[in-house]
């Protein structure tokens, strides 16, 4: 029996062979039951099943470094620090 030809390696270390790609293609062509799929993404900040709006901003490298350091000191993510600061600012 010939040795399977390796096309690469998956993130988990599984060898990607022609046999595996054919098996995955058959599975995809048969279709997936999306009602059983795992939800991708984070929970809503407001709770429930809704999505939280996103806000993208541009800042200077110095502000980013200072905010990152402050977030680290406070044990927060940079996003949480920004949310807290914006909440405080807009509710003054």
Number of C-alpha atoms within 10 A of each C-alpha: 3 4 5 12 11 12 12 12 11 9 7 6 8 10 15 15 15 14 12 15 12 11 12 12 12 11 11 10 9 9 9 10 7 8 7 7 8 7 9 6 7 8 13 12 11 9 9 8 9 10 13 12 7 6 6 5 5 6 8 8 9 9 10 13 11 12 17 18 14 15 17 13 9 10 11 14 14 16 12 12 18 15 13 11 11 11 11 10 9 7 6 5
